[in-house]
Amino acid sequence: MITSPSTRSKALAAAAATVCVLTVSGALPASASASRTASAAPAEAPLLVSVGDSFISGEAGRWAGNSNRSADGYSGTDRAWNPATGKSDPYWVYGSSYDNGCNRSDVAEVQSVTLDVSRLNLACSGATSKAVLLPESGGEPFKGERSQARELEDVAAGRAVRAVVVSIGGNDLGFSDIITDCATEFVKPYGGDPCAPDAAEQVAQRLPGVRQAAVNTLADVRTALDRAGHPAGSYRLILQSYPSPLPDAGRIRYPGEKYDRLKSGGCPFFDKDLTWAHDELVPEISSVLADAADQSDAEFLDLSRSFEGREVCSTSTRQADATHSPSGDTSEWIRFVTSGLGQGQKQESLHPNRYGQQALGTCLTLQLEQPSGDRRCTNTPGRGPAAMRLNSIG
């Protein structure tokens, strides 16, 4: 359920030149394995591997849009809802990864790719670069699992590898803590202040470290693959950025900085903070990651504007209810901020939901169908996840 004024002090948010235009049409794939085990495709199909954090592990994939109506599995948005029992079972979506909170969903980005590949999702919700790095580089076990690069080294041995796609840096930046502080200011009983001025200073100080963390991560992924018998040039290495989870203040459905943003919308932020996060924070992170990819001779997939108009509380989306079913054409593609007391987990907040993850899967499909290069992915207004577009950069 959405946080209410009585619990607002505990509000949390999890964690933020065109050459050609390409589109994918048609249905997206049904669910696939959510575990670290390579999912079943033809045995000879090359591996497509995801490495990194919650934005690529599949966090929030349980939800198809957002709803404040508790009936019928929250108006059909809870994909784990069993109408026969009237209960929800997150294992349907996250598989065994729900046990340790990695939350690798059945619609995670690599699971939603429409290519003839074997899919392996090593990413884990909450992971920093240390959860990916090899042990000799300072990598550490995370949530009871070995470092992702070490796991990749073993799994990739003797297997063809199509590509490894990496999402990293948000947790090294402390994105979740920053956004949580912003939400906490909004819900203070006697009124808080926008977080943007102080948060912007913190971000500026931390971004160089984020860049280095991404460079180190890409280097260790390459080392792991080299040890597994895959020299550079035999696979594609892609670093992606993050979609903005929030619209700017001019495109929010709940004007006036009132508590309906908290109680109804699940977007408890001041106008100044919304615009800062959308216009400055997400593009700055994307720019730093682009630099890291360039330094590492990796491809860069810019997702910073991929959810434009599909963000939580955006004026061009709506929640599901008794008369409006969830839809990739009309629903939000980001999980709204929840208290964790009813609708799922707090850590799912402000992550791509089912539609968002399918959209990112389309972006990655388009990227892999083209020669190596840096590209930007955007959506088609009013259309679903299969209608994403890819623009070359530079």
Secondary structure, DSSP 4 states (H G I P E B T S, - for coil): ----GGGGGG----------EEE--SPPP-----SSSPPPS-TTSPEEEEEESHHHHTTTTTBSS--S--HHHHHHTBTTEETTTTEE-THHHHGGGGTTT----TTSGGGG--SS-EEEE---TT--GGGTS-GGGT---BTTB--HHHHHHHHHTTS-EEEEEEE-SHHHHTHHHHHHHHHHHHT-TT----SHHHHHHHHHHHHHHHHHHHHHHHHHHHHHHHHTT--TTSSEEEEE----SS--GGGBSSTTS-THIIIIIS----HHHHHHIIIIIHHHHHHHHHHHHHHTT-EEEE-TTTTTT-STTBTT-----SSS---TTTS-SBPPP--SSSSS-GGGTTSB-HHHHHHHHHHHHHHHHS-S--EEEEPPTT--GGG-EEEE--
